[in-house]
Amino acid sequence: CEMAMLLSRFAIPCSSTRMEAVNVSEASGPSLRAGRSPLAGLRAESIVAAGGALRAILIVERPLATAIQVSARRGASARVAAAIKSALAVMPPDTPRMQRGEGVDALWSGPDQWMIMADAGRAAVVETMLREAALGLASIVDQSHSRVQIGLSGARVRDVLAKLVTIDLYPSMFAEHDAAMTVLAHIPVQIWRGRDADGVSVFEIAGPQSYAQSLWHHVV
């Protein structure tokens, strides 16, 4: 079958490909087509390769989603983690990892801090649940519209990332659901490894929306 690919400048192109232009916002879901995407209007080179081993890298902007930052107050980290688990049925990790739950994920974003992520449109509900559960124990801020998230996958994905970040992403060092805070071309980002898809590693990068176009250009 055919697969649409956004070609990174670091990838090795296939010989049996045809090129076409695609609008990034049109490839990222209905919520982004509504004009809220920080990358709306950009165009990127697209590769379509038929069958066989794809040597390009798939790079896509993820649809906007709920992202609630939770910062525990001094000495309250364990109680805040327990409150999050009680409210959302997901236990926030105490090491740099992503903990997946039923429709809600908890991403470590620093000591005693987590980014709680869920489907788009759930920000108000998730924020209310967190405020009620961790009342007086944590600062809670909705960052759903302040971030941009880019997904990367493919056989050469580590070759791309090795030129952009200074952390070791080798599989034995950066396993599925591992996470890190780092910089990408001087842009502060969170990077984590998702669940492998068809034996291919998947990485997610989230950064400030104000740097969205710079982040995209550095990656692509």
MARKOLMAR-635606 format. One record per atom (N, C-alpha, C): residue number from 1; atom name; x, y, z. Coordinates in steps of 0.001 Angstrom, whole numbers. Layout:
NUM; CA; X; Y; Z
...
//
This chain:
1; N; 850; -1180; 0
1; CA; 0; 0; 0
1; C; 887; 1231; 0
2; N; 285; 2392; -272
2; CA; 1033; 3619; -336
2; C; 917; 4363; 985
3; N; 1991; 5090; 1338
3; CA; 1996; 5854; 2576
3; C; 2551; 7239; 2286
4; N; 1822; 8268; 2738
4; CA; 2306; 9626; 2546
4; C; 3381; 9918; 3567
5; N; 4506; 10443; 3121
5; CA; 5629; 10715; 3991
5; C; 6048; 12164; 3866
6; N; 6348; 12819; 4972
6; CA; 6997; 14114; 4945
6; C; 8489; 13846; 5050
7; N; 9264; 14294; 4086
7; CA; 10674; 13935; 3991
7; C; 11539; 14913; 4753
8; N; 12262; 14427; 5733
8; CA; 13238; 15256; 6423
8; C; 14432; 15473; 5508
9; N; 15082; 16628; 5671
9; CA; 16266; 16886; 4842
9; C; 17411; 15954; 5193
10; N; 17331; 15281; 6374
10; CA; 18382; 14366; 6784
10; C; 18132; 12949; 6274
11; N; 16942; 12675; 5732
11; CA; 16616; 11316; 5311
11; C; 17196; 11026; 3932
12; N; 17339; 9730; 3635
12; CA; 17808; 9303; 2324
12; C; 16585; 9009; 1470
13; N; 16357; 9746; 386
13; CA; 15140; 9562; -396
13; C; 15108; 8227; -1127
14; N; 13907; 7721; -1343
14; CA; 13735; 6495; -2122
14; C; 13859; 6820; -3598
15; N; 14268; 5840; -4377
15; CA; 14390; 6075; -5807
15; C; 13053; 5944; -6508
16; N; 12118; 5166; -5934
16; CA; 10821; 4960; -6575
16; C; 9773; 5809; -5872
17; N; 9915; 7138; -5999
17; CA; 8989; 8038; -5323
17; C; 8526; 9118; -6278
18; N; 7406; 9727; -5934
18; CA; 6972; 10912; -6656
18; C; 6742; 12002; -5618
19; N; 6994; 13238; -5979
19; CA; 6900; 14339; -5042
19; C; 5608; 15104; -5244
20; N; 5035; 15581; -4138
20; CA; 3879; 16455; -4218
20; C; 3882; 17333; -2987
21; N; 3187; 18450; -3047
21; CA; 3126; 19351; -1903
21; C; 1859; 19095; -1121
22; N; 1948; 19147; 203
22; CA; 767; 18996; 1041
22; C; 752; 20128; 2048
23; N; -437; 20547; 2439
23; CA; -577; 21558; 3466
23; C; -521; 20877; 4814
24; N; 377; 21328; 5675
24; CA; 567; 20678; 6971
24; C; -724; 20673; 7776
25; N; -1431; 21794; 7799
25; CA; -2640; 21864; 8612
25; C; -3717; 20933; 8093
26; N; -3742; 20683; 6776
26; CA; -4751; 19787; 6225
26; C; -4445; 18339; 6547
27; N; -3191; 18043; 6902
27; CA; -2797; 16667; 7178
27; C; -2876; 16344; 8655
28; N; -3403; 17269; 9458
28; CA; -3285; 17102; 10895
28; C; -4601; 16990; 11630
29; N; -5700; 16794; 10944
29; CA; -6957; 16580; 11642
29; C; -7882; 17777; 11574
30; N; -9195; 17550; 11812
30; CA; -10190; 18599; 11665
30; C; -9993; 19769; 12609
31; N; -9502; 19534; 13838
31; CA; -9350; 20646; 14760
31; C; -8313; 21638; 14266
32; N; -7308; 21145; 13517
32; CA; -6294; 22033; 12993
32; C; -6772; 22720; 11728
33; N; -7616; 22065; 10944
33; CA; -8138; 22686; 9736
33; C; -9008; 23876; 10067
34; N; -9480; 23960; 11326
34; CA; -10322; 25078; 11724
34; C; -9520; 26365; 11836
35; N; -8189; 26322; 11643
35; CA; -7371; 27511; 11630
35; C; -6635; 27758; 12924
36; N; -6640; 26827; 13853
36; CA; -5987; 27030; 15128
36; C; -4556; 26511; 15144
37; N; -4122; 25869; 14075
37; CA; -2786; 25301; 14046
37; C; -1731; 26394; 13938
38; N; -690; 26357; 14780
38; CA; 389; 27331; 14645
38; C; 1210; 27121; 13377
39; N; 1005; 25994; 12692
39; CA; 1720; 25702; 11456
39; C; 825; 25849; 10228
40; N; -367; 26382; 10405
40; CA; -1289; 26535; 9281
40; C; -654; 27408; 8202
41; N; -819; 26986; 6959
41; CA; -304; 27754; 5837
41; C; 1065; 27308; 5373
42; N; 1798; 26564; 6202
42; CA; 3086; 26049; 5758
42; C; 2866; 24903; 4774
43; N; 3822; 24732; 3892
43; CA; 3770; 23600; 2974
43; C; 5073; 22835; 3125
44; N; 4994; 21538; 2954
44; CA; 6193; 20700; 3105
44; C; 6268; 19722; 1957
45; N; 7472; 19257; 1663
45; CA; 7631; 18242; 643
45; C; 7049; 16929; 1139
46; N; 6325; 16237; 267
46; CA; 5713; 14966; 634
46; C; 6194; 13885; -310
47; N; 6511; 12732; 256
47; CA; 6909; 11581; -561
47; C; 5839; 10516; -472
48; N; 5517; 9895; -1572
48; CA; 4646; 8729; -1581
48; C; 5456; 7571; -2145
49; N; 5680; 6553; -1334
49; CA; 6478; 5412; -1761
49; C; 5628; 4155; -1734
50; N; 5717; 3351; -2765
50; CA; 4905; 2146; -2856
50; C; 5647; 956; -2282
51; N; 5061; 357; -1225
51; CA; 5566; -899; -675
51; C; 7034; -857; -265
52; N; 7586; -2042; 38
52; CA; 9004; -2161; 324
52; C; 9445; -1440; 1578
53; N; 10767; -1330; 1749
53; CA; 11334; -679; 2919
53; C; 11403; 822; 2682
54; N; 10669; 1576; 3466
54; CA; 10673; 3029; 3338
54; C; 11888; 3588; 4076
55; N; 12668; 4409; 3385
55; CA; 13883; 4943; 3978
55; C; 13697; 6391; 4393
56; N; 12516; 6926; 4207
56; CA; 12246; 8298; 4601
56; C; 11739; 8331; 6031
57; N; 11478; 9525; 6519
57; CA; 10998; 9727; 7878
57; C; 9623; 10361; 7823
58; N; 8692; 9804; 8546
58; CA; 7356; 10379; 8623
58; C; 7338; 11436; 9714
59; N; 7007; 12664; 9343
59; CA; 6969; 13784; 10277
59; C; 5604; 14439; 10171
60; N; 4857; 14455; 11269
60; CA; 3505; 15007; 11227
60; C; 3259; 15905; 12433
61; N; 2455; 16929; 12228
61; CA; 2002; 17727; 13359
61; C; 808; 17012; 13980
62; N; 839; 16857; 15291
62; CA; -261; 16199; 15986
62; C; -1411; 17187; 16197
63; N; -2648; 16698; 16155
63; CA; -3783; 17572; 16450
63; C; -3684; 18142; 17858
64; N; -4187; 19353; 18019
64; CA; -4185; 19982; 19337
64; C; -4909; 19093; 20338
65; N; -4335; 18976; 21537
65; CA; -4915; 18112; 22561
65; C; -4903; 18835; 23900
66; N; -5612; 18273; 24858
66; CA; -5615; 18811; 26213
66; C; -4247; 18597; 26856
67; N; -3692; 19645; 27455
67; CA; -2399; 19561; 28144
67; C; -2481; 20436; 29393
68; N; -2508; 19803; 30549
68; CA; -2624; 20508; 31821
68; C; -1335; 20308; 32621
69; N; -639; 21401; 32948
69; CA; 589; 21326; 33730
69; C; 247; 21311; 35220
70; N; 801; 20331; 35929
70; CA; 601; 20205; 37371
70; C; 1959; 20309; 38057
71; N; 2110; 21280; 38956
71; CA; 3359; 21473; 39694
71; C; 3066; 21349; 41184
72; N; 3583; 20296; 41790
72; CA; 3339; 20064; 43217
72; C; 4056; 21108; 44057
73; N; 3416; 21521; 45141
73; CA; 4061; 22436; 46065
73; C; 5070; 21680; 46919
74; N; 5946; 22436; 47560
74; CA; 7047; 21831; 48298
74; C; 6535; 20801; 49318
75; N; 7101; 19613; 49235
75; CA; 6757; 18554; 50168
75; C; 5451; 17835; 49877
76; N; 4777; 18208; 48765
76; CA; 3453; 17631; 48488
76; C; 3449; 16704; 47294
77; N; 4620; 16358; 46757
77; CA; 4688; 15586; 45520
77; C; 3938; 14259; 45622
78; N; 4179; 13494; 46673
78; CA; 3539; 12184; 46814
78; C; 2034; 12318; 46926
79; N; 1563; 13336; 47657
79; CA; 117; 13520; 47812
79; C; -526; 13973; 46504
80; N; 189; 14802; 45745
80; CA; -346; 15235; 44447
80; C; -421; 14053; 43489
81; N; 620; 13239; 43445
81; CA; 607; 12054; 42574
81; C; -555; 11138; 42927
82; N; -780; 10931; 44227
82; CA; -1893; 10088; 44658
82; C; -3232; 10715; 44273
83; N; -3327; 12042; 44358
83; CA; -4565; 12736; 43995
83; C; -4850; 12600; 42503
84; N; -3801; 12705; 41679
84; CA; -3976; 12541; 40233
84; C; -4444; 11121; 39915
85; N; -3820; 10145; 40568
85; CA; -4224; 8758; 40337
85; C; -5673; 8535; 40742
86; N; -6080; 9124; 41862
86; CA; -7453; 8961; 42335
86; C; -8454; 9602; 41376
87; N; -8089; 10772; 40829
87; CA; -9021; 11512; 39974
87; C; -9075; 10976; 38550
88; N; -7916; 10572; 38007
88; CA; -7840; 10251; 36577
88; C; -7402; 8816; 36287
89; N; -7162; 8026; 37336
89; CA; -6794; 6618; 37181
89; C; -5504; 6429; 36397
90; N; -4559; 7370; 36578
90; CA; -3238; 7217; 35990
90; C; -2229; 7712; 37024
91; N; -1182; 6935; 37279
91; CA; -190; 7294; 38288
91; C; 942; 8076; 37647
92; N; 1141; 9338; 38015
92; CA; 2230; 10127; 37432
92; C; 3590; 9508; 37762
93; N; 4483; 9410; 36793
93; CA; 5795; 8805; 37042
93; C; 6688; 9730; 37859
94; N; 7570; 9144; 38666
94; CA; 8522; 9948; 39431
94; C; 9900; 9959; 38781
95; N; 9985; 9415; 37569
95; CA; 11190; 9468; 36753
95; C; 10789; 9954; 35365
96; N; 11745; 10359; 34520
96; CA; 11407; 10884; 33192
96; C; 10760; 9841; 32273
97; N; 9452; 9721; 32379
97; CA; 8707; 8755; 31584
97; C; 7304; 9281; 31292
98; N; 6649; 8610; 30372
98; CA; 5237; 8826; 30086
98; C; 4460; 7650; 30654
99; N; 3466; 7933; 31483
99; CA; 2608; 6876; 32013
99; C; 1258; 6957; 31317
100; N; 878; 5886; 30641
100; CA; -368; 5878; 29881
100; C; -1512; 5359; 30734
101; N; -2684; 5973; 30559
101; CA; -3887; 5540; 31247
101; C; -5013; 5348; 30254
102; N; -6226; 5260; 30735
102; CA; -7389; 5098; 29869
102; C; -7872; 6478; 29423
103; N; -7358; 6921; 28276
103; CA; -7775; 8213; 27741
103; C; -7058; 9403; 28345
104; N; -6168; 9171; 29320
104; CA; -5393; 10235; 29953
104; C; -3965; 9740; 30157
105; N; -2988; 10560; 29783
105; CA; -1581; 10209; 29970
105; C; -919; 11225; 30889
106; N; 73; 10771; 31657
106; CA; 834; 11648; 32543
106; C; 2291; 11651; 32094
107; N; 2783; 12816; 31702
107; CA; 4151; 12961; 31203
107; C; 4991; 13710; 32228
108; N; 6085; 13082; 32686
108; CA; 7016; 13752; 33592
108; C; 7583; 14975; 32899
109; N; 7567; 16132; 33577
109; CA; 8094; 17358; 32961
109; C; 9027; 18109; 33908
110; N; 9614; 17378; 34845
110; CA; 10540; 17962; 35791
110; C; 10258; 17425; 37182
111; N; 11158; 17661; 38131
111; CA; 10913; 17185; 39501
111; C; 9595; 17723; 40052
112; N; 8735; 16824; 40491
112; CA; 7443; 17186; 41095
112; C; 6506; 17898; 40116
113; N; 6709; 17651; 38811
113; CA; 5871; 18296; 37788
113; C; 5462; 17275; 36731
114; N; 4230; 17434; 36249
114; CA; 3726; 16533; 35215
114; C; 2849; 17297; 34246
115; N; 2863; 16849; 32995
115; CA; 1918; 17332; 31994
115; C; 863; 16251; 31830
116; N; -381; 16594; 32140
116; CA; -1486; 15650; 32000
116; C; -2135; 15892; 30643
117; N; -2143; 14863; 29801
117; CA; -2615; 15010; 28433
117; C; -3817; 14109; 28167
118; N; -4755; 14649; 27399
118; CA; -5972; 13913; 27058
118; C; -6459; 14397; 25704
119; N; -7571; 13842; 25258
119; CA; -8124; 14227; 23969
119; C; -8502; 15705; 23960
120; N; -8488; 16289; 22771
120; CA; -8885; 17686; 22617
120; C; -10314; 17886; 23113
121; N; -10567; 19037; 23696
121; CA; -11907; 19350; 24167
121; C; -12178; 18946; 25603
122; N; -11225; 18251; 26241
122; CA; -11433; 17795; 27617
122; C; -10720; 18667; 28643
123; N; -10127; 19778; 28194
123; CA; -9311; 20599; 29085
123; C; -10078; 21049; 30325
124; N; -11284; 21587; 30133
124; CA; -12052; 22118; 31267
124; C; -12385; 21014; 32266
125; N; -12782; 19847; 31748
125; CA; -13166; 18734; 32621
125; C; -11960; 18219; 33393
126; N; -10845; 17991; 32683
126; CA; -9645; 17462; 33329
126; C; -9097; 18461; 34341
127; N; -9081; 19742; 33981
127; CA; -8571; 20759; 34899
127; C; -9412; 20820; 36170
128; N; -10732; 20763; 36024
128; CA; -11611; 20795; 37192
128; C; -11376; 19597; 38102
129; N; -11238; 18424; 37505
129; CA; -10985; 17217; 38299
129; C; -9669; 17316; 39055
130; N; -8638; 17868; 38391
130; CA; -7340; 18003; 39032
130; C; -7389; 19027; 40160
131; N; -8066; 20152; 39928
131; CA; -8142; 21191; 40959
131; C; -8883; 20678; 42196
132; N; -9920; 19917; 41979
132; CA; -10676; 19379; 43106
132; C; -9862; 18335; 43870
133; N; -9112; 17509; 43121
133; CA; -8355; 16430; 43762
133; C; -7114; 16935; 44484
134; N; -6449; 17956; 43903
134; CA; -5184; 18443; 44465
134; C; -5334; 19830; 45071
135; N; -6498; 20137; 45602
135; CA; -6782; 21453; 46166
135; C; -5748; 21813; 47241
136; N; -5074; 22944; 47037
136; CA; -4102; 23411; 48007
136; C; -2758; 22716; 47950
137; N; -2609; 21758; 47043
137; CA; -1376; 20969; 46991
137; C; -515; 21263; 45765
138; N; -1105; 21880; 44737
138; CA; -375; 22045; 43484
138; C; -876; 23254; 42710
139; N; -24; 23756; 41838
139; CA; -415; 24775; 40871
139; C; -814; 24057; 39592
140; N; -1949; 24442; 39020
140; CA; -2492; 23746; 37850
140; C; -2780; 24772; 36761
141; N; -2184; 24581; 35579
141; CA; -2295; 25542; 34491
141; C; -2639; 24815; 33197
142; N; -3667; 25298; 32511
142; CA; -4043; 24747; 31210
142; C; -3091; 25296; 30147
143; N; -2312; 24414; 29516
143; CA; -1380; 24815; 28465
143; C; -1769; 24237; 27107
144; N; -3029; 23885; 26968
144; CA; -3482; 23211; 25752
144; C; -3202; 24009; 24486
145; N; -3303; 25332; 24559
145; CA; -3141; 26153; 23357
145; C; -1808; 26893; 23335
146; N; -870; 26461; 24163
146; CA; 435; 27121; 24181
146; C; 1539; 26231; 23636
147; N; 1174; 25017; 23171
147; CA; 2174; 24055; 22728
147; C; 1902; 23585; 21314
148; N; 2952; 23098; 20677
148; CA; 2831; 22402; 19400
148; C; 3511; 21057; 19574
149; N; 2935; 20016; 18979
149; CA; 3501; 18678; 19110
149; C; 3721; 18078; 17734
150; N; 4918; 17519; 17550
150; CA; 5306; 16916; 16273
150; C; 5689; 15459; 16520
151; N; 5180; 14572; 15688
151; CA; 5515; 13157; 15779
151; C; 6483; 12758; 14673
152; N; 7465; 11931; 15017
152; CA; 8439; 11440; 14044
152; C; 8540; 9927; 14153
153; N; 8606; 9249; 13027
153; CA; 8783; 7804; 13027
153; C; 9473; 7390; 11733
154; N; 9933; 6150; 11712
154; CA; 10611; 5640; 10531
154; C; 11921; 4973; 10894
155; N; 12447; 4190; 9969
155; CA; 13661; 3428; 10226
155; C; 14867; 4323; 10499
156; N; 14856; 5552; 9961
156; CA; 15996; 6461; 10128
156; C; 15702; 7589; 11113
157; N; 14693; 7408; 11948
157; CA; 14280; 8513; 12820
157; C; 15390; 8927; 13768
158; N; 16192; 7989; 14250
158; CA; 17273; 8348; 15181
158; C; 18380; 9127; 14477
159; N; 18578; 8881; 13185
159; CA; 19565; 9647; 12440
159; C; 19150; 11117; 12372
160; N; 17864; 11356; 12219
160; CA; 17352; 12729; 12192
160; C; 17546; 13379; 13557
161; N; 17090; 12692; 14600
161; CA; 17122; 13273; 15941
161; C; 18546; 13461; 16462
162; N; 19478; 12609; 16027
162; CA; 20864; 12723; 16480
162; C; 21479; 14049; 16064
163; N; 20961; 14648; 15000
163; CA; 21464; 15931; 14518
163; C; 20770; 17111; 15201
164; N; 19766; 16810; 16013
164; CA; 18943; 17878; 16584
164; C; 19014; 17973; 18102
165; N; 19198; 16843; 18786
165; CA; 19232; 16858; 20249
165; C; 20498; 16163; 20732
166; N; 20888; 16443; 21971
166; CA; 22159; 15944; 22491
166; C; 21969; 14825; 23507
167; N; 20847; 14124; 23449
167; CA; 20621; 12999; 24356
167; C; 20701; 11689; 23574
168; N; 21033; 10633; 24271
168; CA; 21205; 9313; 23656
168; C; 19840; 8650; 23501
169; N; 19412; 8468; 22272
169; CA; 18108; 7876; 21981
169; C; 18219; 6428; 21521
170; N; 19394; 5821; 21720
170; CA; 19570; 4412; 21362
170; C; 18552; 3583; 22147
171; N; 17947; 2551; 21523
171; CA; 16852; 1814; 22171
171; C; 17145; 1329; 23581
172; N; 18376; 897; 23846
172; CA; 18687; 390; 25182
172; C; 18795; 1504; 26220
173; N; 18941; 2751; 25754
173; CA; 19070; 3887; 26656
173; C; 17781; 4695; 26760
174; N; 16950; 4639; 25734
174; CA; 15720; 5428; 25686
174; C; 14606; 4504; 25215
175; N; 13991; 3839; 26178
175; CA; 13009; 2797; 25871
175; C; 11642; 3409; 25577
176; N; 10694; 2566; 25187
176; CA; 9321; 3036; 24983
176; C; 8831; 3744; 26237
177; N; 8226; 4916; 26035
177; CA; 7632; 5752; 27093
177; C; 8658; 6492; 27937
178; N; 9952; 6379; 27618
178; CA; 10933; 7236; 28281
178; C; 10745; 8669; 27797
179; N; 11135; 9635; 28629
179; CA; 10943; 11047; 28303
179; C; 12142; 11851; 28754
180; N; 12273; 13078; 28232
180; CA; 13373; 13954; 28628
180; C; 12989; 15400; 28335
181; N; 13565; 16301; 29109
181; CA; 13514; 17735; 28828
181; C; 14859; 18091; 28206
182; N; 14846; 18761; 27058
182; CA; 16095; 19086; 26383
182; C; 15887; 20323; 25528
183; N; 16866; 20625; 24681
183; CA; 16727; 21727; 23734
183; C; 16951; 21189; 22333
184; N; 16244; 21756; 21389
184; CA; 16369; 21400; 19980
184; C; 16598; 22707; 19236
185; N; 17830; 22886; 18729
185; CA; 18183; 24137; 18045
185; C; 17847; 25346; 18920
186; N; 18207; 25272; 20194
186; CA; 18008; 26339; 21179
186; C; 16547; 26525; 21590
187; N; 15672; 25622; 21174
187; CA; 14262; 25684; 21554
187; C; 14018; 24672; 22671
188; N; 13487; 25088; 23813
188; CA; 13202; 24118; 24885
188; C; 12056; 23191; 24484
189; N; 12281; 21892; 24600
189; CA; 11264; 20923; 24191
189; C; 11187; 19768; 25187
190; N; 10065; 19076; 25121
190; CA; 9922; 17767; 25745
190; C; 9951; 16738; 24635
191; N; 10682; 15662; 24857
191; CA; 10709; 14569; 23883
191; C; 10422; 13278; 24617
192; N; 9588; 12450; 24017
192; CA; 9324; 11136; 24601
192; C; 9118; 10120; 23488
193; N; 9349; 8873; 23855
193; CA; 9210; 7792; 22881
193; C; 7866; 7136; 23085
194; N; 7088; 7077; 22019
194; CA; 5780; 6451; 22087
194; C; 5871; 4948; 21914
195; N; 4734; 4342; 21728
195; CA; 4677; 2901; 21493
195; C; 5096; 2615; 20055
196; N; 5998; 1650; 19867
196; CA; 6447; 1295; 18526
196; C; 5258; 929; 17643
197; N; 5343; 1307; 16372
197; CA; 4297; 991; 15402
197; C; 4890; 114; 14309
198; N; 4425; -1120; 14221
198; CA; 4910; -2068; 13213
198; C; 6431; -2223; 13278
199; N; 6958; -2256; 14504
199; CA; 8386; -2451; 14685
199; C; 9233; -1218; 14463
200; N; 8599; -74; 14245
200; CA; 9315; 1175; 13985
200; C; 9149; 2104; 15182
201; N; 10229; 2729; 15619
201; CA; 10175; 3628; 16768
201; C; 9409; 4904; 16438
202; N; 8672; 5387; 17424
202; CA; 7891; 6611; 17294
202; C; 8336; 7573; 18396
203; N; 8672; 8809; 18015
203; CA; 9071; 9832; 18969
203; C; 8125; 11022; 18871
204; N; 7878; 11662; 20007
204; CA; 7041; 12854; 20061
204; C; 7869; 14007; 20606
205; N; 7705; 15172; 20009
205; CA; 8387; 16384; 20464
205; C; 7336; 17463; 20684
206; N; 7341; 18091; 21858
206; CA; 6423; 19184; 22160
206; C; 7228; 20410; 22556
207; N; 6848; 21555; 22019
207; CA; 7548; 22799; 22321
207; C; 6596; 23970; 22361
208; N; 7092; 25145; 22686
208; CA; 6232; 26327; 22766
208; C; 5617; 26670; 21420
209; N; 4364; 27037; 21433
209; CA; 3678; 27381; 20190
209; C; 4332; 28585; 19513
210; N; 4897; 29484; 20291
210; CA; 5530; 30674; 19710
210; C; 6750; 30323; 18862
211; N; 7315; 29112; 19077
211; CA; 8453; 28656; 18294
211; C; 8040; 27580; 17293
212; N; 6763; 27430; 17048
212; CA; 6272; 26311; 16243
212; C; 6910; 26257; 14859
213; N; 6944; 27393; 14154
213; CA; 7475; 27366; 12797
213; C; 8976; 27116; 12786
214; N; 9701; 27691; 13751
214; CA; 11138; 27418; 13834
214; C; 11393; 25953; 14127
215; N; 10608; 25384; 15046
215; CA; 10761; 23971; 15390
215; C; 10508; 23106; 14174
216; N; 9436; 23396; 13447
216; CA; 9100; 22615; 12254
216; C; 10213; 22693; 11209
217; N; 10727; 23891; 10952
217; CA; 11757; 24045; 9930
217; C; 13047; 23308; 10318
218; N; 13391; 23303; 11600
218; CA; 14591; 22601; 12019
218; C; 14420; 21084; 11837
219; N; 13236; 20577; 12124
219; CA; 12994; 19144; 12008
219; C; 12894; 18721; 10553
220; N; 12182; 19491; 9748
220; CA; 11944; 19126; 8345
220; C; 13090; 19591; 7456
//
